[in-house]
């Protein structure tokens, strides 16, 4: 006897794959430099958007969550 569970899991996988969430580089690329880190507001020069990789990754993760949640 076969279980229907694999079909359910595959259906959920297809549904989440069809959601078009922006990737982290796409999210970061559209942010203009503002003179401070977009995540922690640490002062920066006029070119950088984040003070480090940790802030960049955390910002992207939160932005993707917010996009998914909406």
mmCIF file as Biopython writes it, N, C-alpha, C and O atoms, coordinates in Angstrom:
data_model
#
loop_
_atom_site.group_PDB
_atom_site.id
_atom_site.type_symbol
_atom_site.label_atom_id
_atom_site.label_alt_id
_atom_site.label_comp_id
_atom_site.label_asym_id
_atom_site.label_entity_id
_atom_site.label_seq_id
_atom_site.pdbx_PDB_ins_code
_atom_site.Cartn_x
_atom_site.Cartn_y
_atom_site.Cartn_z
_atom_site.occupancy
_atom_site.B_iso_or_equiv
_atom_site.auth_seq_id
_atom_site.auth_asym_id
_atom_site.pdbx_PDB_model_num
ATOM 1   N N  . UNK A ? 1  ? 0.837  -1.172 0.000  1.0 0.0 1  A 1 
ATOM 2   C CA . UNK A ? 1  ? 0.000  0.000  0.000  1.0 0.0 1  A 1 
ATOM 3   C C  . UNK A ? 1  ? 0.892  1.250  0.000  1.0 0.0 1  A 1 
ATOM 4   O O  . UNK A ? 1  ? 1.806  1.373  0.816  1.0 0.0 1  A 1 
ATOM 5   N N  . UNK A ? 2  ? 0.615  2.156  -0.912 1.0 0.0 2  A 1 
ATOM 6   C CA . UNK A ? 2  ? 1.415  3.374  -1.002 1.0 0.0 2  A 1 
ATOM 7   C C  . UNK A ? 2  ? 0.773  4.502  -0.199 1.0 0.0 2  A 1 
ATOM 8   O O  . UNK A ? 2  ? -0.449 4.607  -0.093 1.0 0.0 2  A 1 
ATOM 9   N N  . UNK A ? 3  ? 1.618  5.314  0.343  1.0 0.0 3  A 1 
ATOM 10  C CA . UNK A ? 3  ? 1.151  6.472  1.104  1.0 0.0 3  A 1 
ATOM 11  C C  . UNK A ? 3  ? 1.032  7.675  0.174  1.0 0.0 3  A 1 
ATOM 12  O O  . UNK A ? 3  ? 1.760  7.787  -0.812 1.0 0.0 3  A 1 
ATOM 13  N N  . UNK A ? 4  ? 0.117  8.561  0.498  1.0 0.0 4  A 1 
ATOM 14  C CA . UNK A ? 4  ? -0.025 9.779  -0.310 1.0 0.0 4  A 1 
ATOM 15  C C  . UNK A ? 4  ? 0.909  10.885 0.171  1.0 0.0 4  A 1 
ATOM 16  O O  . UNK A ? 4  ? 0.961  11.961 -0.426 1.0 0.0 4  A 1 
ATOM 17  N N  . UNK A ? 5  ? 1.627  10.629 1.223  1.0 0.0 5  A 1 
ATOM 18  C CA . UNK A ? 5  ? 2.510  11.650 1.789  1.0 0.0 5  A 1 
ATOM 19  C C  . UNK A ? 5  ? 3.534  12.191 0.786  1.0 0.0 5  A 1 
ATOM 20  O O  . UNK A ? 5  ? 3.702  13.408 0.718  1.0 0.0 5  A 1 
ATOM 21  N N  . UNK A ? 6  ? 4.240  11.340 -0.011 1.0 0.0 6  A 1 
ATOM 22  C CA . UNK A ? 6  ? 5.208  11.913 -0.960 1.0 0.0 6  A 1 
ATOM 23  C C  . UNK A ? 6  ? 4.570  12.900 -1.935 1.0 0.0 6  A 1 
ATOM 24  O O  . UNK A ? 6  ? 5.197  13.894 -2.301 1.0 0.0 6  A 1 
ATOM 25  N N  . UNK A ? 7  ? 3.340  12.640 -2.357 1.0 0.0 7  A 1 
ATOM 26  C CA . UNK A ? 7  ? 2.674  13.566 -3.264 1.0 0.0 7  A 1 
ATOM 27  C C  . UNK A ? 7  ? 2.405  14.904 -2.583 1.0 0.0 7  A 1 
ATOM 28  O O  . UNK A ? 7  ? 2.540  15.958 -3.204 1.0 0.0 7  A 1 
ATOM 29  N N  . UNK A ? 8  ? 2.031  14.862 -1.323 1.0 0.0 8  A 1 
ATOM 30  C CA . UNK A ? 8  ? 1.773  16.091 -0.574 1.0 0.0 8  A 1 
ATOM 31  C C  . UNK A ? 8  ? 3.060  16.883 -0.432 1.0 0.0 8  A 1 
ATOM 32  O O  . UNK A ? 8  ? 3.071  18.097 -0.636 1.0 0.0 8  A 1 
ATOM 33  N N  . UNK A ? 9  ? 4.133  16.209 -0.087 1.0 0.0 9  A 1 
ATOM 34  C CA . UNK A ? 9  ? 5.417  16.886 0.072  1.0 0.0 9  A 1 
ATOM 35  C C  . UNK A ? 9  ? 5.871  17.482 -1.248 1.0 0.0 9  A 1 
ATOM 36  O O  . UNK A ? 9  ? 6.349  18.616 -1.278 1.0 0.0 9  A 1 
ATOM 37  N N  . UNK A ? 10 ? 5.729  16.738 -2.343 1.0 0.0 10 A 1 
ATOM 38  C CA . UNK A ? 10 ? 6.112  17.263 -3.653 1.0 0.0 10 A 1 
ATOM 39  C C  . UNK A ? 10 ? 5.257  18.468 -4.021 1.0 0.0 10 A 1 
ATOM 40  O O  . UNK A ? 10 ? 5.769  19.433 -4.588 1.0 0.0 10 A 1 
ATOM 41  N N  . UNK A ? 11 ? 3.970  18.428 -3.710 1.0 0.0 11 A 1 
ATOM 42  C CA . UNK A ? 11 ? 3.088  19.549 -4.000 1.0 0.0 11 A 1 
ATOM 43  C C  . UNK A ? 11 ? 3.495  20.789 -3.236 1.0 0.0 11 A 1 
ATOM 44  O O  . UNK A ? 11 ? 3.478  21.889 -3.788 1.0 0.0 11 A 1 
ATOM 45  N N  . UNK A ? 12 ? 3.866  20.627 -1.957 1.0 0.0 12 A 1 
ATOM 46  C CA . UNK A ? 12 ? 4.324  21.764 -1.169 1.0 0.0 12 A 1 
ATOM 47  C C  . UNK A ? 12 ? 5.627  22.314 -1.716 1.0 0.0 12 A 1 
ATOM 48  O O  . UNK A ? 12 ? 5.824  23.528 -1.755 1.0 0.0 12 A 1 
ATOM 49  N N  . UNK A ? 13 ? 6.520  21.427 -2.141 1.0 0.0 13 A 1 
ATOM 50  C CA . UNK A ? 13 ? 7.799  21.852 -2.698 1.0 0.0 13 A 1 
ATOM 51  C C  . UNK A ? 13 ? 7.571  22.653 -3.972 1.0 0.0 13 A 1 
ATOM 52  O O  . UNK A ? 13 ? 8.230  23.670 -4.188 1.0 0.0 13 A 1 
ATOM 53  N N  . UNK A ? 14 ? 6.638  22.204 -4.826 1.0 0.0 14 A 1 
ATOM 54  C CA . UNK A ? 14 ? 6.335  22.929 -6.055 1.0 0.0 14 A 1 
ATOM 55  C C  . UNK A ? 14 ? 5.745  24.302 -5.746 1.0 0.0 14 A 1 
ATOM 56  O O  . UNK A ? 14 ? 6.058  25.287 -6.415 1.0 0.0 14 A 1 
ATOM 57  N N  . UNK A ? 15 ? 4.893  24.357 -4.731 1.0 0.0 15 A 1 
ATOM 58  C CA . UNK A ? 15 ? 4.257  25.622 -4.386 1.0 0.0 15 A 1 
ATOM 59  C C  . UNK A ? 15 ? 5.285  26.625 -3.876 1.0 0.0 15 A 1 
ATOM 60  O O  . UNK A ? 15 ? 5.248  27.791 -4.269 1.0 0.0 15 A 1 
ATOM 61  N N  . UNK A ? 16 ? 6.200  26.199 -3.012 1.0 0.0 16 A 1 
ATOM 62  C CA . UNK A ? 16 ? 7.199  27.130 -2.505 1.0 0.0 16 A 1 
ATOM 63  C C  . UNK A ? 16 ? 8.205  27.501 -3.581 1.0 0.0 16 A 1 
ATOM 64  O O  . UNK A ? 16 ? 8.741  28.609 -3.563 1.0 0.0 16 A 1 
ATOM 65  N N  . UNK A ? 17 ? 8.471  26.601 -4.515 1.0 0.0 17 A 1 
ATOM 66  C CA . UNK A ? 17 ? 9.390  26.922 -5.599 1.0 0.0 17 A 1 
ATOM 67  C C  . UNK A ? 17 ? 8.774  27.940 -6.549 1.0 0.0 17 A 1 
ATOM 68  O O  . UNK A ? 17 ? 9.489  28.714 -7.185 1.0 0.0 17 A 1 
ATOM 69  N N  . UNK A ? 18 ? 7.448  27.941 -6.645 1.0 0.0 18 A 1 
ATOM 70  C CA . UNK A ? 18 ? 6.799  28.876 -7.559 1.0 0.0 18 A 1 
ATOM 71  C C  . UNK A ? 18 ? 6.731  30.288 -6.987 1.0 0.0 18 A 1 
ATOM 72  O O  . UNK A ? 18 ? 6.531  31.245 -7.735 1.0 0.0 18 A 1 
ATOM 73  N N  . UNK A ? 19 ? 6.896  30.433 -5.669 1.0 0.0 19 A 1 
ATOM 74  C CA . UNK A ? 19 ? 6.910  31.766 -5.092 1.0 0.0 19 A 1 
ATOM 75  C C  . UNK A ? 19 ? 8.154  32.500 -5.572 1.0 0.0 19 A 1 
ATOM 76  O O  . UNK A ? 19 ? 9.256  31.954 -5.543 1.0 0.0 19 A 1 
ATOM 77  N N  . UNK A ? 20 ? 7.976  33.706 -6.003 1.0 0.0 20 A 1 
ATOM 78  C CA . UNK A ? 20 ? 9.087  34.463 -6.560 1.0 0.0 20 A 1 
ATOM 79  C C  . UNK A ? 20 ? 9.634  35.431 -5.523 1.0 0.0 20 A 1 
ATOM 80  O O  . UNK A ? 20 ? 9.276  36.609 -5.509 1.0 0.0 20 A 1 
ATOM 81  N N  . UNK A ? 21 ? 10.505 34.925 -4.653 1.0 0.0 21 A 1 
ATOM 82  C CA . UNK A ? 21 ? 11.136 35.780 -3.664 1.0 0.0 21 A 1 
ATOM 83  C C  . UNK A ? 21 ? 12.440 36.316 -4.226 1.0 0.0 21 A 1 
ATOM 84  O O  . UNK A ? 21 ? 13.199 35.573 -4.848 1.0 0.0 21 A 1 
ATOM 85  N N  . UNK A ? 22 ? 12.707 37.593 -4.016 1.0 0.0 22 A 1 
ATOM 86  C CA . UNK A ? 22 ? 13.968 38.141 -4.508 1.0 0.0 22 A 1 
ATOM 87  C C  . UNK A ? 22 ? 15.145 37.545 -3.752 1.0 0.0 22 A 1 
ATOM 88  O O  . UNK A ? 22 ? 15.044 37.254 -2.560 1.0 0.0 22 A 1 
ATOM 89  N N  . UNK A ? 23 ? 16.248 37.368 -4.441 1.0 0.0 23 A 1 
ATOM 90  C CA . UNK A ? 23 ? 17.441 36.828 -3.792 1.0 0.0 23 A 1 
ATOM 91  C C  . UNK A ? 23 ? 18.131 37.934 -3.005 1.0 0.0 23 A 1 
ATOM 92  O O  . UNK A ? 23 ? 17.843 39.117 -3.189 1.0 0.0 23 A 1 
ATOM 93  N N  . UNK A ? 24 ? 19.041 37.534 -2.130 1.0 0.0 24 A 1 
ATOM 94  C CA . UNK A ? 24 ? 19.750 38.499 -1.296 1.0 0.0 24 A 1 
ATOM 95  C C  . UNK A ? 24 ? 20.510 39.538 -2.123 1.0 0.0 24 A 1 
ATOM 96  O O  . UNK A ? 24 ? 20.411 40.728 -1.823 1.0 0.0 24 A 1 
ATOM 97  N N  . UNK A ? 25 ? 21.269 39.135 -3.158 1.0 0.0 25 A 1 
ATOM 98  C CA . UNK A ? 25 ? 21.974 40.163 -3.948 1.0 0.0 25 A 1 
ATOM 99  C C  . UNK A ? 25 ? 21.017 41.141 -4.636 1.0 0.0 25 A 1 
ATOM 100 O O  . UNK A ? 25 ? 21.335 42.322 -4.774 1.0 0.0 25 A 1 
ATOM 101 N N  . UNK A ? 26 ? 19.853 40.658 -5.065 1.0 0.0 26 A 1 
ATOM 102 C CA . UNK A ? 26 ? 18.883 41.556 -5.688 1.0 0.0 26 A 1 
ATOM 103 C C  . UNK A ? 26 ? 18.340 42.559 -4.675 1.0 0.0 26 A 1 
ATOM 104 O O  . UNK A ? 26 ? 18.152 43.733 -4.993 1.0 0.0 26 A 1 
ATOM 105 N N  . UNK A ? 27 ? 18.091 42.091 -3.457 1.0 0.0 27 A 1 
ATOM 106 C CA . UNK A ? 27 ? 17.586 42.988 -2.415 1.0 0.0 27 A 1 
ATOM 107 C C  . UNK A ? 27 ? 18.603 44.069 -2.075 1.0 0.0 27 A 1 
ATOM 108 O O  . UNK A ? 27 ? 18.249 45.237 -1.918 1.0 0.0 27 A 1 
ATOM 109 N N  . UNK A ? 28 ? 19.854 43.679 -1.965 1.0 0.0 28 A 1 
ATOM 110 C CA . UNK A ? 28 ? 20.905 44.605 -1.560 1.0 0.0 28 A 1 
ATOM 111 C C  . UNK A ? 28 ? 21.246 45.574 -2.684 1.0 0.0 28 A 1 
ATOM 112 O O  . UNK A ? 28 ? 21.563 46.735 -2.423 1.0 0.0 28 A 1 
ATOM 113 N N  . UNK A ? 29 ? 21.186 45.116 -3.920 1.0 0.0 29 A 1 
ATOM 114 C CA . UNK A ? 29 ? 21.569 45.952 -5.061 1.0 0.0 29 A 1 
ATOM 115 C C  . UNK A ? 29 ? 20.658 47.161 -5.226 1.0 0.0 29 A 1 
ATOM 116 O O  . UNK A ? 29 ? 21.100 48.198 -5.721 1.0 0.0 29 A 1 
ATOM 117 N N  . UNK A ? 30 ? 19.410 47.051 -4.829 1.0 0.0 30 A 1 
ATOM 118 C CA . UNK A ? 30 ? 18.477 48.167 -5.017 1.0 0.0 30 A 1 
ATOM 119 C C  . UNK A ? 30 ? 18.553 49.200 -3.903 1.0 0.0 30 A 1 
ATOM 120 O O  . UNK A ? 30 ? 17.951 50.268 -4.016 1.0 0.0 30 A 1 
ATOM 121 N N  . UNK A ? 31 ? 19.278 48.905 -2.831 1.0 0.0 31 A 1 
ATOM 122 C CA . UNK A ? 31 ? 19.406 49.863 -1.734 1.0 0.0 31 A 1 
ATOM 123 C C  . UNK A ? 31 ? 20.426 50.947 -2.084 1.0 0.0 31 A 1 
ATOM 124 O O  . UNK A ? 31 ? 21.554 50.629 -2.461 1.0 0.0 31 A 1 
ATOM 125 N N  . UNK A ? 32 ? 20.054 52.202 -1.968 1.0 0.0 32 A 1 
ATOM 126 C CA . UNK A ? 32 ? 21.041 53.265 -2.196 1.0 0.0 32 A 1 
ATOM 127 C C  . UNK A ? 32 ? 21.931 53.419 -0.965 1.0 0.0 32 A 1 
ATOM 128 O O  . UNK A ? 32 ? 21.463 53.227 0.157  1.0 0.0 32 A 1 
ATOM 129 N N  . UNK A ? 33 ? 23.183 53.758 -1.152 1.0 0.0 33 A 1 
ATOM 130 C CA . UNK A ? 33 ? 24.034 54.046 0.015  1.0 0.0 33 A 1 
ATOM 131 C C  . UNK A ? 33 ? 23.458 55.251 0.760  1.0 0.0 33 A 1 
ATOM 132 O O  . UNK A ? 33 ? 23.035 56.224 0.137  1.0 0.0 33 A 1 
ATOM 133 N N  . UNK A ? 34 ? 23.444 55.184 2.081  1.0 0.0 34 A 1 
ATOM 134 C CA . UNK A ? 34 ? 22.852 56.285 2.845  1.0 0.0 34 A 1 
ATOM 135 C C  . UNK A ? 34 ? 23.780 56.865 3.906  1.0 0.0 34 A 1 
ATOM 136 O O  . UNK A ? 34 ? 23.367 57.723 4.685  1.0 0.0 34 A 1 
ATOM 137 N N  . UNK A ? 35 ? 25.029 56.404 3.943  1.0 0.0 35 A 1 
ATOM 138 C CA . UNK A ? 35 ? 25.961 56.926 4.924  1.0 0.0 35 A 1 
ATOM 139 C C  . UNK A ? 35 ? 25.923 56.192 6.252  1.0 0.0 35 A 1 
ATOM 140 O O  . UNK A ? 35 ? 26.638 56.548 7.189  1.0 0.0 35 A 1 
ATOM 141 N N  . UNK A ? 36 ? 25.084 55.162 6.329  1.0 0.0 36 A 1 
ATOM 142 C CA . UNK A ? 36 ? 24.987 54.342 7.536  1.0 0.0 36 A 1 
ATOM 143 C C  . UNK A ? 36 ? 24.573 52.936 7.122  1.0 0.0 36 A 1 
ATOM 144 O O  . UNK A ? 36 ? 23.973 52.743 6.065  1.0 0.0 36 A 1 
ATOM 145 N N  . UNK A ? 37 ? 24.891 51.973 7.949  1.0 0.0 37 A 1 
ATOM 146 C CA . UNK A ? 37 ? 24.515 50.582 7.690  1.0 0.0 37 A 1 
ATOM 147 C C  . UNK A ? 37 ? 22.989 50.465 7.685  1.0 0.0 37 A 1 
ATOM 148 O O  . UNK A ? 37 ? 22.320 50.984 8.578  1.0 0.0 37 A 1 
ATOM 149 N N  . UNK A ? 38 ? 22.451 49.789 6.686  1.0 0.0 38 A 1 
ATOM 150 C CA . UNK A ? 38 ? 21.010 49.623 6.579  1.0 0.0 38 A 1 
ATOM 151 C C  . UNK A ? 38 ? 20.469 48.734 7.686  1.0 0.0 38 A 1 
ATOM 152 O O  . UNK A ? 38 ? 19.268 48.769 7.957  1.0 0.0 38 A 1 
ATOM 153 N N  . UNK A ? 39 ? 21.313 47.937 8.338  1.0 0.0 39 A 1 
ATOM 154 C CA . UNK A ? 39 ? 20.842 47.025 9.378  1.0 0.0 39 A 1 
ATOM 155 C C  . UNK A ? 39 ? 21.046 47.596 10.782 1.0 0.0 39 A 1 
ATOM 156 O O  . UNK A ? 39 ? 20.111 47.600 11.583 1.0 0.0 39 A 1 
ATOM 157 N N  . UNK A ? 40 ? 22.244 48.073 11.090 1.0 0.0 40 A 1 
ATOM 158 C CA . UNK A ? 40 ? 22.539 48.496 12.466 1.0 0.0 40 A 1 
ATOM 159 C C  . UNK A ? 40 ? 22.746 50.008 12.609 1.0 0.0 40 A 1 
ATOM 160 O O  . UNK A ? 40 ? 22.954 50.495 13.720 1.0 0.0 40 A 1 
ATOM 161 N N  . UNK A ? 41 ? 22.691 50.752 11.507 1.0 0.0 41 A 1 
ATOM 162 C CA . UNK A ? 41 ? 22.847 52.217 11.493 1.0 0.0 41 A 1 
ATOM 163 C C  . UNK A ? 41 ? 24.218 52.709 11.941 1.0 0.0 41 A 1 
ATOM 164 O O  . UNK A ? 41 ? 24.355 53.859 12.359 1.0 0.0 41 A 1 
ATOM 165 N N  . UNK A ? 42 ? 25.224 51.862 11.858 1.0 0.0 42 A 1 
ATOM 166 C CA . UNK A ? 42 ? 26.597 52.295 12.148 1.0 0.0 42 A 1 
ATOM 167 C C  . UNK A ? 42 ? 27.033 53.253 11.038 1.0 0.0 42 A 1 
ATOM 168 O O  . UNK A ? 42 ? 26.803 52.959 9.864  1.0 0.0 42 A 1 
ATOM 169 N N  . UNK A ? 43 ? 27.647 54.377 11.367 1.0 0.0 43 A 1 
ATOM 170 C CA . UNK A ? 43 ? 28.078 55.331 10.334 1.0 0.0 43 A 1 
ATOM 171 C C  . UNK A ? 43 ? 29.064 54.696 9.341  1.0 0.0 43 A 1 
ATOM 172 O O  . UNK A ? 43 ? 29.978 53.967 9.727  1.0 0.0 43 A 1 
ATOM 173 N N  . UNK A ? 44 ? 28.852 54.992 8.064  1.0 0.0 44 A 1 
ATOM 174 C CA . UNK A ? 44 ? 29.694 54.473 6.977  1.0 0.0 44 A 1 
ATOM 175 C C  . UNK A ? 44 ? 30.043 55.598 6.017  1.0 0.0 44 A 1 
ATOM 176 O O  . UNK A ? 44 ? 29.550 56.718 6.145  1.0 0.0 44 A 1 
ATOM 177 N N  . UNK A ? 45 ? 30.907 55.279 5.048  1.0 0.0 45 A 1 
ATOM 178 C CA . UNK A ? 45 ? 31.194 56.245 3.995  1.0 0.0 45 A 1 
ATOM 179 C C  . UNK A ? 45 ? 29.987 56.330 3.046  1.0 0.0 45 A 1 
ATOM 180 O O  . UNK A ? 45 ? 28.988 55.641 3.252  1.0 0.0 45 A 1 
ATOM 181 N N  . UNK A ? 46 ? 30.078 57.140 2.050  1.0 0.0 46 A 1 
ATOM 182 C CA . UNK A ? 46 ? 28.950 57.369 1.147  1.0 0.0 46 A 1 
ATOM 183 C C  . UNK A ? 46 ? 28.795 56.307 0.068  1.0 0.0 46 A 1 
ATOM 184 O O  . UNK A ? 46 ? 27.960 56.456 -0.824 1.0 0.0 46 A 1 
ATOM 185 N N  . UNK A ? 47 ? 29.589 55.232 0.132  1.0 0.0 47 A 1 
ATOM 186 C CA . UNK A ? 47 ? 29.541 54.205 -0.904 1.0 0.0 47 A 1 
ATOM 187 C C  . UNK A ? 47 ? 28.954 52.891 -0.380 1.0 0.0 47 A 1 
ATOM 188 O O  . UNK A ? 47 ? 28.176 52.235 -1.072 1.0 0.0 47 A 1 
ATOM 189 N N  . UNK A ? 48 ? 29.323 52.520 0.821  1.0 0.0 48 A 1 
ATOM 190 C CA . UNK A ? 48 ? 28.909 51.222 1.364  1.0 0.0 48 A 1 
ATOM 191 C C  . UNK A ? 48 ? 27.481 51.244 1.888  1.0 0.0 48 A 1 
ATOM 192 O O  . UNK A ? 48 ? 26.972 52.281 2.314  1.0 0.0 48 A 1 
ATOM 193 N N  . UNK A ? 49 ? 26.839 50.065 1.847  1.0 0.0 49 A 1 
ATOM 194 C CA . UNK A ? 49 ? 25.478 49.932 2.332  1.0 0.0 49 A 1 
ATOM 195 C C  . UNK A ? 49 ? 25.414 49.256 3.697  1.0 0.0 49 A 1 
ATOM 196 O O  . UNK A ? 49 ? 24.502 49.507 4.485  1.0 0.0 49 A 1 
ATOM 197 N N  . UNK A ? 50 ? 26.403 48.388 3.968  1.0 0.0 50 A 1 
ATOM 198 C CA . UNK A ? 50 ? 26.448 47.636 5.224  1.0 0.0 50 A 1 
ATOM 199 C C  . UNK A ? 50 ? 27.852 47.694 5.800  1.0 0.0 50 A 1 
ATOM 200 O O  . UNK A ? 50 ? 28.832 47.845 5.070  1.0 0.0 50 A 1 
ATOM 201 N N  . UNK A ? 51 ? 27.937 47.573 7.126  1.0 0.0 51 A 1 
ATOM 202 C CA . UNK A ? 51 ? 29.243 47.637 7.780  1.0 0.0 51 A 1 
ATOM 203 C C  . UNK A ? 51 ? 29.989 46.309 7.665  1.0 0.0 51 A 1 
ATOM 204 O O  . UNK A ? 51 ? 31.207 46.279 7.839  1.0 0.0 51 A 1 
ATOM 205 N N  . UNK A ? 52 ? 29.304 45.235 7.382  1.0 0.0 52 A 1 
ATOM 206 C CA . UNK A ? 52 ? 29.962 43.941 7.242  1.0 0.0 52 A 1 
ATOM 207 C C  . UNK A ? 52 ? 29.021 42.886 6.693  1.0 0.0 52 A 1 
ATOM 208 O O  . UNK A ? 52 ? 27.843 43.146 6.447  1.0 0.0 52 A 1 
ATOM 209 N N  . UNK A ? 53 ? 29.555 41.699 6.506  1.0 0.0 53 A 1 
ATOM 210 C CA . UNK A ? 53 ? 28.756 40.611 5.940  1.0 0.0 53 A 1 
ATOM 211 C C  . UNK A ? 53 ? 27.636 40.164 6.866  1.0 0.0 53 A 1 
ATOM 212 O O  . UNK A ? 53 ? 26.566 39.765 6.406  1.0 0.0 53 A 1 
ATOM 213 N N  . UNK A ? 54 ? 27.882 40.231 8.170  1.0 0.0 54 A 1 
ATOM 214 C CA . UNK A ? 54 ? 26.839 39.802 9.108  1.0 0.0 54 A 1 
ATOM 215 C C  . UNK A ? 54 ? 25.601 40.680 8.988  1.0 0.0 54 A 1 
ATOM 216 O O  . UNK A ? 54 ? 24.482 40.169 8.948  1.0 0.0 54 A 1 
ATOM 217 N N  . UNK A ? 55 ? 25.787 41.972 8.932  1.0 0.0 55 A 1 
ATOM 218 C CA . UNK A ? 55 ? 24.657 42.885 8.789  1.0 0.0 55 A 1 
ATOM 219 C C  . UNK A ? 55 ? 23.984 42.719 7.431  1.0 0.0 55 A 1 
ATOM 220 O O  . UNK A ? 55 ? 22.758 42.759 7.334  1.0 0.0 55 A 1 
ATOM 221 N N  . UNK A ? 56 ? 24.770 42.537 6.405  1.0 0.0 56 A 1 
ATOM 222 C CA . UNK A ? 56 ? 24.221 42.330 5.067  1.0 0.0 56 A 1 
ATOM 223 C C  . UNK A ? 56 ? 23.355 41.077 5.020  1.0 0.0 56 A 1 
ATOM 224 O O  . UNK A ? 56 ? 22.249 41.103 4.479  1.0 0.0 56 A 1 
ATOM 225 N N  . UNK A ? 57 ? 23.852 39.990 5.582  1.0 0.0 57 A 1 
ATOM 226 C CA . UNK A ? 57 ? 23.109 38.725 5.588  1.0 0.0 57 A 1 
ATOM 227 C C  . UNK A ? 57 ? 21.853 38.836 6.447  1.0 0.0 57 A 1 
ATOM 228 O O  . UNK A ? 57 ? 20.794 38.337 6.066  1.0 0.0 57 A 1 
ATOM 229 N N  . UNK A ? 58 ? 21.964 39.479 7.589  1.0 0.0 58 A 1 
ATOM 230 C CA . UNK A ? 58 ? 20.809 39.622 8.471  1.0 0.0 58 A 1 
ATOM 231 C C  . UNK A ? 58 ? 19.726 40.485 7.823  1.0 0.0 58 A 1 
ATOM 232 O O  . UNK A ? 58 ? 18.538 40.177 7.924  1.0 0.0 58 A 1 
ATOM 233 N N  . UNK A ? 59 ? 20.135 41.556 7.164  1.0 0.0 59 A 1 
ATOM 234 C CA . UNK A ? 59 ? 19.176 42.422 6.471  1.0 0.0 59 A 1 
ATOM 235 C C  . UNK A ? 59 ? 18.467 41.651 5.356  1.0 0.0 59 A 1 
ATOM 236 O O  . UNK A ? 59 ? 17.246 41.732 5.224  1.0 0.0 59 A 1 
ATOM 237 N N  . UNK A ? 60 ? 19.228 40.909 4.560  1.0 0.0 60 A 1 
ATOM 238 C CA . UNK A ? 60 ? 18.650 40.137 3.459  1.0 0.0 60 A 1 
ATOM 239 C C  . UNK A ? 60 ? 17.691 39.075 3.983  1.0 0.0 60 A 1 
ATOM 240 O O  . UNK A ? 60 ? 16.624 38.856 3.408  1.0 0.0 60 A 1 
ATOM 241 N N  . UNK A ? 61 ? 18.071 38.419 5.072  1.0 0.0 61 A 1 
ATOM 242 C CA . UNK A ? 61 ? 17.198 37.390 5.647  1.0 0.0 61 A 1 
ATOM 243 C C  . UNK A ? 61 ? 15.884 37.998 6.123  1.0 0.0 61 A 1 
ATOM 244 O O  . UNK A ? 61 ? 14.816 37.438 5.874  1.0 0.0 61 A 1 
ATOM 245 N N  . UNK A ? 62 ? 15.952 39.135 6.804  1.0 0.0 62 A 1 
ATOM 246 C CA . UNK A ? 62 ? 14.730 39.787 7.270  1.0 0.0 62 A 1 
ATOM 247 C C  . UNK A ? 62 ? 13.881 40.283 6.106  1.0 0.0 62 A 1 
ATOM 248 O O  . UNK A ? 62 ? 12.655 40.173 6.140  1.0 0.0 62 A 1 
ATOM 249 N N  . UNK A ? 63 ? 14.517 40.821 5.091  1.0 0.0 63 A 1 
ATOM 250 C CA . UNK A ? 63 ? 13.772 41.325 3.926  1.0 0.0 63 A 1 
ATOM 251 C C  . UNK A ? 63 ? 13.084 40.182 3.192  1.0 0.0 63 A 1 
ATOM 252 O O  . UNK A ? 63 ? 11.943 40.333 2.757  1.0 0.0 63 A 1 
ATOM 253 N N  . UNK A ? 64 ? 13.750 39.048 3.047  1.0 0.0 64 A 1 
ATOM 254 C CA . UNK A ? 64 ? 13.130 37.897 2.393  1.0 0.0 64 A 1 
ATOM 255 C C  . UNK A ? 64 ? 11.972 37.367 3.224  1.0 0.0 64 A 1 
ATOM 256 O O  . UNK A ? 64 ? 10.947 36.964 2.674  1.0 0.0 64 A 1 
ATOM 257 N N  . UNK A ? 65 ? 12.125 37.364 4.543  1.0 0.0 65 A 1 
ATOM 258 C CA . UNK A ? 65 ? 11.036 36.918 5.419  1.0 0.0 65 A 1 
ATOM 259 C C  . UNK A ? 65 ? 9.844  37.852 5.278  1.0 0.0 65 A 1 
ATOM 260 O O  . UNK A ? 65 ? 8.707  37.393 5.176  1.0 0.0 65 A 1 
ATOM 261 N N  . UNK A ? 66 ? 10.092 39.158 5.272  1.0 0.0 66 A 1 
ATOM 262 C CA . UNK A ? 66 ? 9.012  40.118 5.138  1.0 0.0 66 A 1 
ATOM 263 C C  . UNK A ? 66 ? 8.311  39.981 3.779  1.0 0.0 66 A 1 
ATOM 264 O O  . UNK A ? 66 ? 7.090  40.110 3.693  1.0 0.0 66 A 1 
ATOM 265 N N  . UNK A ? 67 ? 9.087  39.721 2.720  1.0 0.0 67 A 1 
ATOM 266 C CA . UNK A ? 67 ? 8.497  39.538 1.396  1.0 0.0 67 A 1 
ATOM 267 C C  . UNK A ? 67 ? 7.663  38.262 1.347  1.0 0.0 67 A 1 
ATOM 268 O O  . UNK A ? 67 ? 6.611  38.224 0.709  1.0 0.0 67 A 1 
ATOM 269 N N  . UNK A ? 68 ? 8.135  37.225 2.022  1.0 0.0 68 A 1 
ATOM 270 C CA . UNK A ? 68 ? 7.409  35.951 2.051  1.0 0.0 68 A 1 
ATOM 271 C C  . UNK A ? 68 ? 6.142  36.076 2.880  1.0 0.0 68 A 1 
ATOM 272 O O  . UNK A ? 68 ? 5.105  35.506 2.541  1.0 0.0 68 A 1 
ATOM 273 N N  . UNK A ? 69 ? 6.237  36.827 3.967  1.0 0.0 69 A 1 
ATOM 274 C CA . UNK A ? 69 ? 5.123  36.998 4.893  1.0 0.0 69 A 1 
ATOM 275 C C  . UNK A ? 69 ? 4.001  37.822 4.274  1.0 0.0 69 A 1 
ATOM 276 O O  . UNK A ? 69 ? 2.831  37.604 4.590  1.0 0.0 69 A 1 
ATOM 277 N N  . UNK A ? 70 ? 4.333  38.750 3.411  1.0 0.0 70 A 1 
ATOM 278 C CA . UNK A ? 70 ? 3.328  39.647 2.819  1.0 0.0 70 A 1 
ATOM 279 C C  . UNK A ? 70 ? 2.454  39.004 1.815  1.0 0.0 70 A 1 
ATOM 280 O O  . UNK A ? 70 ? 1.575  39.657 1.252  1.0 0.0 70 A 1 
#
